Every structure is written in C-alpha cells, then in structure tokens.
Amino acid sequence: MLDNPQHPTIDESSLRYGGWRIVAVCFLLATFGWGLGFYGQSVYVAELQRARGWPTSLISSGTTFFYLFGALLVVFVGEAVRTYGPRLCLIAGTLAMAAAAVAIGAVREPWQLYLANAVLAFGWAGTSLAMITNTISLWFDHKRGMAISLALNGASFGGIVGVPLLVMLIGHIGFAGAMYAASGAMLVLLLPVILFLVGRPPDFHGWHATARPKPQSSAQIRAWALRDVGFLTVTVAFALVLFAQVGFIVHLISFLDPVIGRERAAVAVAVLTAMAVVGRVLFSMVIDRLNQRLASALSFLSQAGALLVVINLHNDYVLIAACAVFGFSVGNLITLPSLIVQREFDSASFGVLISLNTAINQVTYAFGPGVVGFLRDWSGGYALPFYLCVALEVVAAGLIMVRGRQRAKVV
C-alpha cells in the first residue's frame, strides 16, 4: 500500500519555512503560464482573426491542438520532476513558454500557428497545474492544499494583468511586438528567481532515501485509478466543466467585442479573473470544513446560471456582472481537483494521480475552443455553443456527487 513513511517534524506553517519561497516562485510561474498559455488564447483568437481574416474554427482548432499535444506531455510531468528535479524542469518550462510567445507573434501562415502551438504545449506543461502541484508536493504535506491554492492565485493574476496588458501593448506596438515583449519579460523575471530560490527539496517525503522500499510504478497507479469510481467521477466531472469553461473563456473577447466593445470586453475578462482570485481566497478559508464535492457541484451550477445571463442579456453592466459570477468559480475549479485528490487518496500517489487527472481534463477541454468555434460558424452566433456549455455544467454537477469508497487506497 502506498502510505507515507514517518517523516522528521517540519513546521510547514512557519513563515520562515523555505517551502513558502517555492510557493512564491510557483505564483510567478503561474502568472506567466496562464497569462500566455491559457487566458492569452482569447487574445490570440481575436487578434489573428482580425489581422489574418482566418475563420474562427481554423484558429480555434490550433488552440485545440495545443491542448491535446500538451495533455500528452502533462502525463509525464510527475516523472520529469522526480528524474530531473524541480529547478531544471521549471527552467525548461520557462524557456519553452518564452519561445512559444515569440513564435505566436511571428505567425503568418496557418501551419505556423500549429507549430507555435506545439512549442506552447511544452511551455504549458512546464508552467501549469501539473508542474506546480508536483513541485509544491515536494515541499508540503500537511499544508499542501493551502500552498497549492496560494500558488494558483498566480493563474488568476496572469489573467488580471496579462490580458489587459497584452491588449494595451498590441494597441501601441502591434501584436508581434507585444508577444516579443512578453517573452523577454518572462525570461528576465523568472529565470533568476528559479535559479536562486529553487534548490533541493527536503527529504521528509523520502524521494532521496535509497533504503526506502521501491514504491509501485506510475503505470500501476494509473491503471488502478482508471478503474476507481471515486477518481473517475472527479476526473470526468471536471473534464466536462473545464471543456465548457475553456471554450467560453477563449471565445469571450470575440463574443463581447461586437456587443460591448473591445475595451469593455477586456474589462470583463479582467473582472472575471479578479473574481477568480477573490473566490479562491475566500474558498481557501473554509474548504477544509466543507464537503468539497458539494462545493464543486454548487460552483458548476453558478457558472451555468452566469452563462444563461450572458446568452440572453446584452446590457454592458449585466454582462460584466455575469462574468464576475462566472469568474468566482474559475479559480476554484483548477484548485478543487487537487484538494479532492489530496483528501481522498494516499498522498504517496498524489503526483501521479494529479498529473493523470490534469492530462485527462486537458484532452477533454482541448476540444472546447474548437467545438465552440465550429458551432459558432455553423449556427452564425454564440448562443448554441454556450447553451451546450450550460448543459455540460449541469451534468457535471450531478456526476461529481457520485463517490466511490469512503477513502480509496492504492494497493
């Protein structure tokens, strides 16, 4: 059974504990990872459509390719961190994301978009959820959920700062210039921080102990997880919701631009991501005392309600308010799977399980932007694809409440 061994006592709650420096590094990593790799997709779709006149479905299919290829890489993030260490993996992810930003800015032909998105997939695997949770798990055990929640606030901060800043830079120096500037900023800010602050993790998890019995392989853990009801309901429910969430967010600026204007559309995205921070911070204060599956279901339903408002009411302030309600759950939906896995499964298998969960979710939501774009082109508007997103949120709310055994064990 994959149970944790007894570890030397380490006060993870102490502000002087070195693990909190790793949280700060991961916060900064998430800021660029989500700013350029996730929220940035909304800007790329709008700008390439505007500059090149390509169909929405063509550009969105490039985003789908990015998520699919990235999912293949995410599966192996846990092994990469174990084999090469967190510092080297974080540096590799940073370099790949910076190179991808340059490549996207240089896109002139459709095939170049796919090549740029392939590079972006490497950057996303090295700067997003799987990398952050696996890195933090090397420094935290008892406070892991709090540490992950705090670090992932960088994801929302990347949307709050990244989207408006990219839009502003594009207006002043053009799309290519803005992407080159973002790449340079990432290298200048992240590389020194990683080199100076990320060292060898503490040995209380036993990663370096040569005398420790050999644990089950990652392949064995994955095979078990794919037969476990509890793991599958968490994974499938969040996959459906993230399909809807990613599809909506990637197309948000394109949807809002003709309705309320480009500047207010950028404001709506900023409000959405700001509320994601507020929601995650408030949620982290009480999540340990809540039923996390029930909290997930309520979050899904709140997003479904917000989408219904977006579809049917086109008043400027109402739309921004609906984006705020939708955004309140956005941050929690990338944090909750990690917290549920942390609570319901053995911590020794955490890295493999969360990488698998992330990869399956990413394969599913990879189709979100493409399907939404296809349905938009086919129906002539966003109402049909957004109603599909509402239906998926409601289905997921029921599915997440189906739980397997009280506490699953990998044996």
N, C-alpha and C positions, 0 to 999 in steps of 0.2 A: 504494500500500500504506500502511496506517495504522501507520507506525512512528513512535516518539517522536523528536523532534529532539534535538540535543545541548543539554544544559542547563548552566547555571552550577553549579559544585560546591556542594552544600549538605550539611552533615553531619546527616543525619536521626537518627543515633544519639545525638547530643549531648542531654543533659538540658536544655540551655538553648535548644534549637531550639523555636521558637514553635508548631510543629505539635503538640507534646505537650499544650499547653493546649487545643487543639481536641479531642484525644482525651479529655481530662477533661470537656469540655463534652458530647461525644457520649456518654460514660459516663453522665452525669447525665440526658441526654435519653433514653437507652435505659432507664434505671431507671423513669422515669415512662411512657414509651411502652409497654414490655412490662408494667409493673405494672398499668396501667389498660386497655391495649388488647388484651393477649394473656392473661396469667395472670388478669387481672381477670374475664375472661369466665366462668371457672369459678365465681367468687363470684356473678356476676350470674345465672347459670342457677339456682344453688341458692337464692338469696335471692328472686328473682322467682317461682320455683316455690313456695317456702314462703309468701310474702306474698300472692300473687295466685291461687294454685292453678291456674295455667295448665299445659297439657300440656308435657312436656319437648320434644316435637317442635316446638311453637309457638315456644318461647323459643330453641331451638337454630336454628331457621330464621332468626330475627333475627340470630344470630351469623353464619350462612352469608351472609346479605345483606350484613352488614358487610364480610366478607372479599371478596366478589365486587365490590362497589362500590369498595372500597379498591384492588383489583387494577387497575381501570380508571385510577385516579389514579396508582398507583405507576409505571406505564409511562412517565409524563411527568416523573417526579421529576428525572431527569438533565437534561432540557431546562430545567426550572424553576430548578435550581441554576445552570446556565450563564447563563440570562437575567437572573434577579433577584438572584443572589448568595447565598451560604450564610447570611448573617446574616438577611436578610429571610425566607428560606424556613424557617429554624429558628424564628423568632418566630411565623410563621404557623402552623406545626405545633403549637407550644406553646399558642397561643390556641385552636386548634381542639380539641385534646385536653382542655383545661380546660373549654371549653364543653360538650363531649360528656359529661364526668363529671357536670356539673350536670344535663344533660338526662336521663341514665340514672337519676339519683337522683329525678327528678321524674316518672318513668313511672307512669302509672295505667291506661292502656289499651294493647292490643296495637299499634295504629297508632303510638302514641307511642314504642314500643320500636323500631320500624323507623326513625322519624325520628331518634331518638337515635343509632342505629347508623349512620345516614348521616353525621351530624356526626362520629361516632367514626372513620369511614373517612377523613375529611380529616385528622383528628389522627394516625391511624396512618400515613398516607402521609408525613406531615411529621415523624415521630419514630422511624420504624422502620428496617429494614435498608437499603432503597434510599437514604433520606436520609443515613444515617450513612456508608455506604460511598462515596457520591458526594461528601459533604463531605470526608471524610478523604482521598480520592484527589486533592483539590486541594492538599493539603499534603505528601503522601507518595508516593514512587515505590518506592524500594528497600526501605523498611521498611513498606510498605503492609499486608502481611499481619499483621505484629505489631501495628500500630496498630489495625487493624480488630478483631483478637482481643481486645485490651485494652479497647477501647471497648465491645464487645459483652458484656463481663462485666457491664456495667450492666443488660443484659436479664435475666440470672440474678439479679442483686441486686434487681431490681424484683420478682421472684417471691419471693425470700427475705424481703424486708421488706414488700412490698406486700400479699400475700395474708394473712399473719397479722395485719398492722396493720389491714387492712380488716375482717377478721373481728372483731378486738377492738373497733374503733370502732363497728361495727354493733351489737355487744352493748351498748355504752354509750349511743350517741346515735342509733341506728337507721340503716337503710340510706341514706335520703336525706341525713341529717346527715353520715354518713361520706363520701359522694360529694362533698358540698359542701366538706368539709374537705380532701379530696384535691385538688380543683380549686384551692382557694386556696393550698395548699402548693406546687403546681406553678408557679403564677404567681409567687409570692414568691421561690422558689428559682431558677427557670430564667431568667426574663426579664432580671434584672440581669447574670447570668453571660454570657448570649449577647450582650447589648449591650456589655459591657466587654471580653470576651475574643475574640469572633469579628470579625475585621477582613477586610482584603483578603488573599487567598491569595498566596503567592509566584508569580512569573511564570515559574518554571522549567518549567512544563508548557506554556507558550505560549498559555494561554487568551486573554491580552490582546494578543498580538502581532498588529498589523494587517498586517504583511508576510508572515505565515505563509500558505502555500498553503491554499486552502479544503479542509477535510477532507471525507470522504464524509458524507452526511447520516445522521441517525439512522435514517431509514426504510430506507436502503440497507444499513446494518449489520444491522438486524433481519431484513431479507429474506434476507441471506446466512446469518445464524445459524440461521434456521429450516430451512435446507437442509443444515446441517453435522451429521454424525453425532456428533462429539465433544460439541458443545454440546447436542444433543438428548438424548443419554444422560445427561448430568449433570442437565439440567433435569427430564426425566421421572422419573428415579430419585428425586431429592429431592422432587419433587412427590408421588409415591406415599408416601414415608416421612413427609413433613410432613402429608399427609392423615391418616395413622394417628396421628401424634404429637399433632396439634392435637385430633383427635377424642377421643383418650384423655385429654389434659390438661384440656380444657374440661369433661368429664364426671367428672373424678377425684373431686372432693368429693362430687358426687351419688352416685357409686358407693360411696365409702368411708364416708359418713355413717352409713348403717344398719348397716354391717359393724363398724366400729371406733369410731364416734362422731365428732361434729363437731370436737372439739378435736384428736384424734389424726389426723383427716383433714387438718386444717390443718398439723399437724406433718409429715405425709407429703409434702405439697406443698412445704413449706419445705425438707425434706431433698432432695427431687427437684431443686429449683432450686439448692440449695447444692452438690450434686454436679455440676450443670452448670458451675458456676464452677471447681470442682476439676478436672473433666475438661478444660475449655478451657485452663486454666493449664498443666496437665501436658502437654497435647497440643501447645501452642504451643512448648514447649521442644524438641520433636523433629520437628515436622511437616515442616520443610524437608528432613529426611533420610529421610522416609518416602514410600512410594507413596500419594499422597493418595486415589486411587480405592480402593485396597485397604483403607486405613484407614476409608473411608466404608462399604464393604461390611461390615467387621467391626463397625462401630458399629450398622448396621442389624440385624445378626443378634443383637447383645447386647440390643437393645430387644425383638426378637421373643421371646427367651428370658425376659426380665423380664415381658412380658405374659402368657406362658403360666403363670408362677408366680402372677401377680395373679388370673388367671381361676380357678385350681384350688386355691389355698391361701389361707385366710382368717384365719390367725393374725396378730395385731396386728404383731408384730415382723417376721415374714416379709414381710408386705405393705409395711411401711416399708422393709425391706431391698431388696425388688424395685423400689420406687420410686426408691431410691438408684441401683441398677444402671441403670434406665431413664434417670434424670436425668444419669448420667455422660456420655451421648452427646448430650443435648438441646442443650447449648451449642455443641458442635462441629458439629451439623447445620445451624445457621444461619451458622456461620463457614466451613465447608468449601466451599460453592459459590463464595464469593468467592475463596478461596485457589486453587481449581482453575482458575477463570477467569483469575486473576492469572497463574498458571503457564503455562497452555496457550494463551492468546490474547494478541494485541497489546494493550499497556497503553493505547494511544490509544482503543481501543474499550471499555475496561473499564466506564465509567459506563453506556453504553447497554446493554451485554450483561448487567450485573448487575441493572439495572432490569428488563430483559426477563425474565431468569431469575426474579427475585423476583415479578413480576406473574403469570407462568405458574404458578409454585408456589402463589401465593396463590389464583388462580382454582380450582386443584385442591383445595387443602386447605380452601377455603371450604366445601366440601360435607362435610368431615369431621364437624363437630359435628351438622349436620342429619341425615346418614345414620346416625351412631351413635345419635342421639336417636330417629329413626324406627324403627330396628331394635330398639332397647331397648323402645319402646312396643309394637311388633308382636310381639316374642318374649317380653315380660314380664321381661326381665333383660338384663344387660350381656354375657353370655357370647358370644352370637352376634356382635355388633358388634366385640368385642375379638378374636375369632378372625379376623375379616376383616382387622383391623389387622395381626395376625401374618402372614397370607398376603401382604399388600402389602409388608411389610418384607422378607420372603424374596425375593419377585420383584425388588424394587429392588436387593437385594444382588447378584443376578446381572446386572442391567442396567447397573449402574454400572461394571462391569468391561469393558464394550464401549466401546472407544475408537476414534476416527477416526484421522486422520493424526497423526503424531508431534507436530507443532506446527502448529496451524491458524493461518491468516493471513486477514485481511480484505483482499480485493483489489478 
